[in-house]
């Protein structure tokens, strides 16, 4: 099993930055893919970005150039650096891990961007 704990959410003005962290309960060295998803009120959960164990990254088109995902295997942590935030980025952000064919989710962290 993998437990994921997100942190770093909060309230920020448009144009500001936040860095989200996702701490895993086990070594992430062997976790094939970790990622960030978000869900806004009344909308489906959507991919923000993910990163493989080899370091390959994938981003939603709406985030490219503004968000950066990274992983620190030594700290068992995945980060999402979010810059140039927009009100439409407001959502609950969830960490996700795919491990041995099972998908794990964190509890989510709220990000609110004011205009």
Secondary structure by P-SEA (a helix, b strand, c coil): cbbbbbcbbbbbcccbbbbbbbbbccccccccccbbbbbcccccccccccccccbbbbbcccccccbbbbbcccccbbbbbbcccccccccbbbbbbbcccbbbbccbbbbbbcc
